[in-house]
Amino acid sequence: MTVHIPFDNSYAALPEAFFTRLPPTPVSAPATLAWNADLAAELGISGTDPDVFAGNRVPDGAAPLAQLYAGHQFGNYNPQLGDGRAILLGEVIDTNGIRRDIQLKGSGPTPYSRMGDGRAWLGPVLREYVVSEAMHALGIPTTRALAAVATGDPVYREQGGLPGAVLTRVATSHLRVGTFQIFAHRGHIDELRTLTDYAIARHHPDADGPMGLLAAVCAAQAELVAAWMSVGFIHGVMNTDNCTISGETIDYGPCAFMDAYDEARVFSSIDQMGRYAFGNQPRIAVWNMAQLATALIQLFDDKDAAVEQATAIVHAMPGQLQAAWLRRFGAKIGVADAQADDQALIEGLLALMQKDGADFTNAFAALGQAGARDQFTDRTAFDDWDARWQARVGPDAAQIMARANPQIIPRNHRIEAMIEAAVAGDMTLFIRFMKVTSQPYDLKLKDNDLCDPPTAQEIVPATFCGT
């Protein structure tokens, strides 16, 4: 079927220093695995031709390019990164009037591939599809998945030949902290100023200049990370090239949702020092914003004044994070107007969960229903906390918690089982997973087997980038 995408491209009109123009690399036998019809309608896209979403045919109006950026990876600056396995086809204005990127991920090598093949195998493509759409259903800002297409070509990784796939990713943009860093570190001030003006116009039109942009991005990232924490999400690679200016979650590599609560939990196989552990995410978000501030300071003649202003903005971010965390976790215990005194009550429950290894999602979900006590092994300690909690909450607590505590998340062991089945040609579990995770707050799901935490034999101890 002929595909029509109503492109309205703006990034491609920026100076050539921002990207390299090139088309996707064709594949042997494209076949559609998944298609997000609701998202397609929202974007004004008609048609589902796998040749387009595998990169074999560039649709009319597209302006394919690979974006340039740099970034700090695990705290170490890499002076040039860029889209090493992705091609931005272009942009559309969706039915809500929002400009959004259409990007193919796994679409072949680019000048930024650093000797890589530019491809992705089926597992990470389906993981990102499921998790990004689950995050959207949870109400957390995120990139979206429009399509997953099998390529018919093997992709060679440590495990040998694996089935290749391409993900079509949708984002309000792919501008990253690292996009600003590369021009600042190179001393390309004209390009940095152009990028700053573009980012303000596209994402934060009320921002007053570079420092206004910094403040807006800090606020967006504070809300985002607090939202992650509230559902037990661990991003896994919070490098500055994976930190968006828009405040959307991007790049679902070694990400995971916690089962048993652990503040120090790490899943990413490459995070050997725990830099991006669950409890470290707020601190790293502030660190990332300090790197954005360092880049934006280069736009000012009076560097001392700019440093002072940027420092004040970044130093205010922990307070923003704490306020967002308190609001979200207050709702998770049924308190709509959480105050500073409520922090001790929340942290008391988390300490019990940590000590008992209680399941993060199920323990919170059970608070609004019968059976919360059964989530804990130290029942006496829970009863003491429960008495204080009951004295704090009002008659509307159950309704507040129902909106804040999901019944279901995409658990690691279920994702691994879904991928294993898909590699064998069975998409049944993927389809079921997508249906159930699209309604995470549905109370009828509480007895669904996909809500069950892993048994000891099912625990997935580590996740991998894998693309």
NUPAVEX-962539 format. One record per residue (C-alpha): x, y, z; chain; residue in one letter. Coordinates in steps of 0.05 Angstrom, whole numbers. Example, Ala and Ser with C-alpha at 12.3 -4.5 7.8 and 13.67 -1.06 7.14 Angstrom:
BEGIN
- east, north, up, chain, res
- 246, -90, 156, A, A;
- 273, -21, 143, A, S;
# end
This chain:
BEGIN
- east, north, up, chain, res
- 0, 0, 0, A, M;
- 26, 69, -18, A, T;
- 50, 108, 43, A, V;
- 34, 181, 50, A, H;
- 72, 220, 104, A, I;
- 56, 295, 108, A, P;
- 127, 318, 118, A, F;
- 141, 389, 142, A, D;
- 217, 389, 153, A, N;
- 254, 442, 193, A, S;
- 317, 409, 219, A, Y;
- 339, 394, 148, A, A;
- 337, 469, 135, A, A;
- 391, 482, 187, A, L;
- 464, 490, 165, A, P;
- 499, 428, 137, A, E;
- 545, 427, 198, A, A;
- 487, 396, 238, A, F;
- 481, 331, 199, A, F;
- 501, 288, 139, A, T;
- 449, 278, 85, A, R;
- 442, 205, 63, A, L;
- 387, 154, 52, A, P;
- 376, 90, 92, A, P;
- 412, 27, 68, A, T;
- 363, -22, 34, A, P;
- 350, -91, 63, A, V;
- 335, -158, 31, A, S;
- 264, -176, 50, A, A;
- 225, -125, 91, A, P;
- 164, -151, 127, A, A;
- 120, -114, 177, A, T;
- 122, -142, 247, A, L;
- 84, -88, 284, A, A;
- 46, -26, 263, A, W;
- 18, 28, 310, A, N;
- -45, 47, 274, A, A;
- -68, 97, 328, A, D;
- -2, 134, 326, A, L;
- -2, 134, 250, A, A;
- -70, 167, 250, A, A;
- -46, 218, 301, A, E;
- 13, 234, 255, A, L;
- -30, 238, 192, A, G;
- 5, 178, 161, A, I;
- -32, 131, 115, A, S;
- -6, 65, 88, A, G;
- 38, 11, 118, A, T;
- 88, -5, 63, A, D;
- 146, -43, 96, A, P;
- 193, -19, 41, A, D;
- 187, 51, 70, A, V;
- 196, 32, 143, A, F;
- 254, -14, 128, A, A;
- 290, 40, 88, A, G;
- 284, 9, 19, A, N;
- 243, 67, -8, A, R;
- 248, 140, 12, A, V;
- 178, 170, 13, A, P;
- 160, 234, -22, A, D;
- 177, 296, 18, A, G;
- 228, 262, 63, A, A;
- 296, 295, 75, A, A;
- 337, 236, 103, A, P;
- 397, 253, 146, A, L;
- 440, 229, 204, A, A;
- 446, 279, 260, A, Q;
- 512, 300, 291, A, L;
- 523, 305, 366, A, Y;
- 574, 289, 420, A, A;
- 565, 269, 492, A, G;
- 590, 246, 559, A, H;
- 587, 171, 564, A, Q;
- 592, 146, 636, A, F;
- 623, 213, 653, A, G;
- 676, 212, 598, A, N;
- 669, 262, 541, A, Y;
- 667, 233, 471, A, N;
- 679, 290, 422, A, P;
- 638, 261, 365, A, Q;
- 581, 212, 365, A, L;
- 520, 222, 321, A, G;
- 468, 176, 290, A, D;
- 509, 114, 278, A, G;
- 450, 70, 261, A, R;
- 392, 118, 251, A, A;
- 365, 162, 195, A, I;
- 317, 219, 208, A, L;
- 267, 216, 150, A, L;
- 236, 283, 168, A, G;
- 182, 315, 210, A, E;
- 107, 320, 211, A, V;
- 58, 366, 246, A, I;
- 11, 319, 282, A, D;
- -64, 326, 294, A, T;
- -49, 363, 359, A, N;
- -6, 414, 323, A, G;
- 59, 385, 351, A, I;
- 121, 378, 308, A, R;
- 149, 307, 311, A, R;
- 208, 270, 281, A, D;
- 201, 205, 242, A, I;
- 266, 166, 249, A, Q;
- 288, 97, 225, A, L;
- 332, 61, 277, A, K;
- 375, 4, 252, A, G;
- 374, 32, 181, A, S;
- 447, 20, 163, A, G;
- 515, 54, 171, A, P;
- 527, 129, 171, A, T;
- 591, 171, 176, A, P;
- 581, 167, 252, A, Y;
- 577, 92, 258, A, S;
- 648, 85, 286, A, R;
- 661, 20, 247, A, M;
- 593, -8, 267, A, G;
- 544, -40, 218, A, D;
- 489, 9, 233, A, G;
- 439, -47, 242, A, R;
- 395, -72, 299, A, A;
- 372, -141, 314, A, W;
- 300, -161, 330, A, L;
- 307, -165, 406, A, G;
- 325, -92, 421, A, P;
- 275, -68, 369, A, V;
- 218, -104, 402, A, L;
- 242, -84, 471, A, R;
- 241, -11, 453, A, E;
- 174, -18, 418, A, Y;
- 142, -50, 480, A, V;
- 175, -7, 533, A, V;
- 167, 60, 498, A, S;
- 93, 47, 486, A, E;
- 85, 23, 557, A, A;
- 117, 87, 582, A, M;
- 68, 127, 540, A, H;
- 10, 88, 570, A, A;
- 38, 103, 639, A, L;
- 34, 177, 622, A, G;
- 110, 189, 622, A, I;
- 140, 232, 566, A, P;
- 174, 186, 516, A, T;
- 191, 173, 445, A, T;
- 140, 128, 411, A, R;
- 143, 67, 366, A, A;
- 107, 71, 299, A, L;
- 131, 7, 265, A, A;
- 177, -53, 271, A, A;
- 199, -85, 206, A, V;
- 240, -149, 196, A, A;
- 296, -140, 146, A, T;
- 308, -211, 124, A, G;
- 382, -200, 137, A, D;
- 423, -229, 195, A, P;
- 458, -183, 244, A, V;
- 522, -208, 274, A, Y;
- 534, -197, 349, A, R;
- 568, -236, 404, A, E;
- 512, -288, 398, A, Q;
- 525, -299, 324, A, G;
- 476, -285, 269, A, G;
- 410, -255, 294, A, L;
- 348, -233, 255, A, P;
- 353, -160, 235, A, G;
- 298, -108, 244, A, A;
- 285, -33, 238, A, V;
- 246, 8, 288, A, L;
- 209, 71, 266, A, T;
- 215, 119, 325, A, R;
- 174, 182, 335, A, V;
- 199, 239, 379, A, A;
- 182, 312, 389, A, T;
- 254, 319, 367, A, S;
- 321, 284, 374, A, H;
- 357, 345, 402, A, L;
- 402, 323, 459, A, R;
- 448, 356, 509, A, V;
- 503, 326, 466, A, G;
- 478, 365, 405, A, T;
- 497, 429, 443, A, F;
- 561, 401, 470, A, Q;
- 593, 386, 403, A, I;
- 588, 457, 378, A, F;
- 608, 487, 445, A, A;
- 670, 442, 450, A, H;
- 690, 458, 379, A, R;
- 682, 532, 390, A, G;
- 629, 537, 335, A, H;
- 590, 593, 368, A, I;
- 548, 612, 307, A, D;
- 523, 540, 301, A, E;
- 511, 537, 377, A, L;
- 470, 601, 374, A, R;
- 430, 575, 315, A, T;
- 416, 510, 352, A, L;
- 395, 547, 415, A, T;
- 347, 591, 377, A, D;
- 319, 530, 341, A, Y;
- 310, 491, 407, A, A;
- 275, 550, 440, A, I;
- 227, 559, 382, A, A;
- 212, 485, 376, A, R;
- 207, 463, 449, A, H;
- 207, 521, 498, A, H;
- 180, 583, 462, A, P;
- 169, 620, 527, A, D;
- 243, 614, 546, A, A;
- 281, 679, 549, A, D;
- 347, 666, 514, A, G;
- 398, 612, 530, A, P;
- 390, 615, 606, A, M;
- 315, 611, 598, A, G;
- 325, 549, 556, A, L;
- 370, 519, 609, A, L;
- 317, 532, 663, A, A;
- 262, 501, 619, A, A;
- 303, 438, 605, A, V;
- 321, 431, 678, A, C;
- 248, 434, 697, A, A;
- 228, 384, 643, A, A;
- 283, 335, 663, A, Q;
- 265, 341, 737, A, A;
- 194, 321, 722, A, E;
- 216, 265, 676, A, L;
- 264, 232, 726, A, V;
- 213, 237, 782, A, A;
- 163, 202, 737, A, A;
- 214, 147, 723, A, W;
- 226, 137, 797, A, M;
- 151, 132, 811, A, S;
- 144, 70, 767, A, V;
- 210, 38, 786, A, G;
- 243, 52, 718, A, F;
- 318, 50, 709, A, I;
- 342, 81, 645, A, H;
- 410, 48, 647, A, G;
- 450, 96, 602, A, V;
- 437, 168, 624, A, M;
- 493, 194, 581, A, N;
- 486, 266, 556, A, T;
- 473, 241, 486, A, D;
- 412, 204, 514, A, N;
- 385, 266, 550, A, C;
- 334, 304, 509, A, T;
- 320, 379, 508, A, I;
- 245, 363, 502, A, S;
- 243, 323, 567, A, G;
- 224, 258, 533, A, E;
- 253, 190, 551, A, T;
- 297, 166, 494, A, I;
- 341, 107, 476, A, D;
- 314, 45, 511, A, Y;
- 377, 3, 512, A, G;
- 394, -33, 576, A, P;
- 333, -4, 611, A, C;
- 291, -42, 661, A, A;
- 234, -36, 711, A, F;
- 251, -61, 781, A, M;
- 218, -121, 810, A, D;
- 243, -125, 882, A, A;
- 256, -54, 907, A, Y;
- 329, -35, 915, A, D;
- 354, 36, 915, A, E;
- 421, 13, 887, A, A;
- 393, -32, 833, A, R;
- 431, -34, 767, A, V;
- 412, -75, 707, A, F;
- 457, -49, 652, A, S;
- 513, -97, 638, A, S;
- 559, -39, 621, A, I;
- 546, 1, 685, A, D;
- 599, -33, 726, A, Q;
- 605, 22, 778, A, M;
- 530, 35, 788, A, G;
- 533, 106, 760, A, R;
- 463, 100, 733, A, Y;
- 432, 59, 790, A, A;
- 359, 72, 807, A, F;
- 373, 119, 865, A, G;
- 428, 156, 828, A, N;
- 383, 180, 771, A, Q;
- 365, 247, 803, A, P;
- 438, 264, 816, A, R;
- 458, 245, 745, A, I;
- 401, 288, 716, A, A;
- 430, 348, 752, A, V;
- 500, 330, 727, A, W;
- 474, 326, 656, A, N;
- 443, 395, 662, A, M;
- 509, 422, 687, A, A;
- 539, 399, 621, A, Q;
- 484, 435, 582, A, L;
- 498, 497, 623, A, A;
- 572, 492, 607, A, T;
- 556, 491, 533, A, A;
- 506, 549, 535, A, L;
- 554, 593, 574, A, I;
- 597, 596, 511, A, Q;
- 544, 642, 480, A, L;
- 558, 698, 529, A, F;
- 611, 752, 526, A, D;
- 608, 761, 601, A, D;
- 626, 691, 622, A, K;
- 629, 706, 696, A, D;
- 558, 732, 698, A, A;
- 534, 673, 655, A, A;
- 568, 623, 701, A, V;
- 534, 655, 761, A, E;
- 466, 653, 729, A, Q;
- 474, 582, 703, A, A;
- 499, 557, 770, A, T;
- 437, 585, 805, A, A;
- 392, 550, 754, A, I;
- 427, 483, 761, A, V;
- 432, 488, 837, A, H;
- 356, 498, 839, A, A;
- 344, 432, 803, A, M;
- 351, 385, 864, A, P;
- 294, 423, 896, A, G;
- 252, 415, 833, A, Q;
- 267, 341, 832, A, L;
- 249, 333, 905, A, Q;
- 184, 370, 896, A, A;
- 165, 327, 836, A, A;
- 185, 264, 872, A, W;
- 144, 282, 933, A, L;
- 83, 298, 891, A, R;
- 87, 232, 853, A, R;
- 103, 188, 913, A, F;
- 52, 224, 955, A, G;
- 0, 204, 904, A, A;
- 26, 132, 906, A, K;
- 6, 129, 980, A, I;
- -59, 165, 968, A, G;
- -40, 236, 988, A, V;
- -58, 288, 935, A, A;
- -26, 347, 971, A, D;
- 38, 316, 998, A, A;
- 77, 361, 1046, A, Q;
- 149, 359, 1069, A, A;
- 127, 319, 1131, A, D;
- 101, 264, 1086, A, D;
- 170, 248, 1061, A, Q;
- 186, 208, 1124, A, A;
- 123, 167, 1114, A, L;
- 140, 152, 1042, A, I;
- 212, 136, 1058, A, E;
- 190, 91, 1115, A, G;
- 150, 48, 1066, A, L;
- 209, 46, 1017, A, L;
- 255, 25, 1074, A, A;
- 208, -33, 1090, A, L;
- 206, -52, 1017, A, M;
- 282, -50, 1013, A, Q;
- 290, -93, 1075, A, K;
- 239, -145, 1054, A, D;
- 255, -144, 980, A, G;
- 182, -127, 966, A, A;
- 160, -120, 894, A, D;
- 158, -46, 878, A, F;
- 99, -46, 831, A, T;
- 56, -98, 867, A, N;
- 68, -69, 936, A, A;
- 44, 0, 916, A, F;
- -13, -29, 875, A, A;
- -36, -69, 935, A, A;
- -40, -8, 980, A, L;
- -105, 12, 949, A, G;
- -134, -58, 953, A, Q;
- -135, -116, 1002, A, A;
- -70, -153, 1012, A, G;
- -17, -99, 1020, A, A;
- 7, -132, 1085, A, R;
- 20, -197, 1046, A, D;
- 74, -162, 1005, A, Q;
- 119, -157, 1065, A, F;
- 154, -210, 1108, A, T;
- 161, -165, 1170, A, D;
- 86, -158, 1182, A, R;
- 96, -124, 1250, A, T;
- 138, -69, 1219, A, A;
- 87, -60, 1163, A, F;
- 30, -56, 1214, A, D;
- 66, 0, 1250, A, D;
- 75, 38, 1184, A, W;
- 3, 22, 1164, A, D;
- -24, 54, 1227, A, A;
- 12, 119, 1213, A, R;
- -9, 117, 1140, A, W;
- -83, 105, 1157, A, Q;
- -80, 166, 1203, A, A;
- -54, 209, 1146, A, R;
- -97, 191, 1086, A, V;
- -167, 214, 1071, A, G;
- -229, 181, 1042, A, P;
- -206, 194, 970, A, D;
- -140, 156, 979, A, A;
- -161, 95, 938, A, A;
- -180, 138, 878, A, Q;
- -114, 177, 882, A, I;
- -73, 113, 886, A, M;
- -111, 80, 828, A, A;
- -87, 136, 783, A, R;
- -15, 134, 808, A, A;
- 0, 60, 817, A, N;
- 2, 16, 755, A, P;
- -21, -56, 760, A, Q;
- 27, -78, 706, A, I;
- 95, -59, 678, A, I;
- 136, -92, 623, A, P;
- 177, -138, 667, A, R;
- 246, -161, 644, A, N;
- 231, -236, 647, A, H;
- 168, -226, 606, A, R;
- 204, -184, 554, A, I;
- 258, -237, 548, A, E;
- 205, -291, 537, A, A;
- 171, -247, 486, A, M;
- 236, -236, 447, A, I;
- 253, -310, 449, A, E;
- 185, -327, 420, A, A;
- 190, -273, 367, A, A;
- 258, -298, 344, A, V;
- 225, -366, 335, A, A;
- 171, -333, 292, A, G;
- 116, -328, 345, A, D;
- 90, -257, 357, A, M;
- 32, -280, 401, A, T;
- 64, -258, 466, A, L;
- 85, -191, 436, A, F;
- 13, -178, 415, A, I;
- -13, -197, 484, A, R;
- 40, -156, 518, A, F;
- 22, -94, 477, A, M;
- -52, -101, 493, A, K;
- -43, -109, 567, A, V;
- 11, -56, 578, A, T;
- -32, -6, 540, A, S;
- -79, -3, 601, A, Q;
- -31, -6, 660, A, P;
- -79, 25, 711, A, Y;
- -136, -24, 698, A, D;
- -154, -57, 764, A, L;
- -180, -118, 728, A, K;
- -108, -135, 711, A, L;
- -87, -150, 782, A, K;
- -97, -225, 772, A, D;
- -64, -226, 704, A, N;
- -2, -272, 701, A, D;
- 37, -215, 667, A, L;
- 33, -178, 734, A, C;
- 71, -233, 770, A, D;
- 143, -219, 791, A, P;
- 195, -268, 767, A, P;
- 209, -332, 804, A, T;
- 281, -344, 826, A, A;
- 294, -381, 761, A, Q;
- 263, -326, 719, A, E;
- 302, -266, 746, A, I;
- 340, -228, 692, A, V;
- 402, -202, 727, A, P;
- 428, -157, 671, A, A;
- 405, -122, 608, A, T;
- 445, -104, 547, A, F;
- 446, -49, 495, A, C;
- 444, -102, 442, A, G;
- 430, -59, 381, A, T;
# end
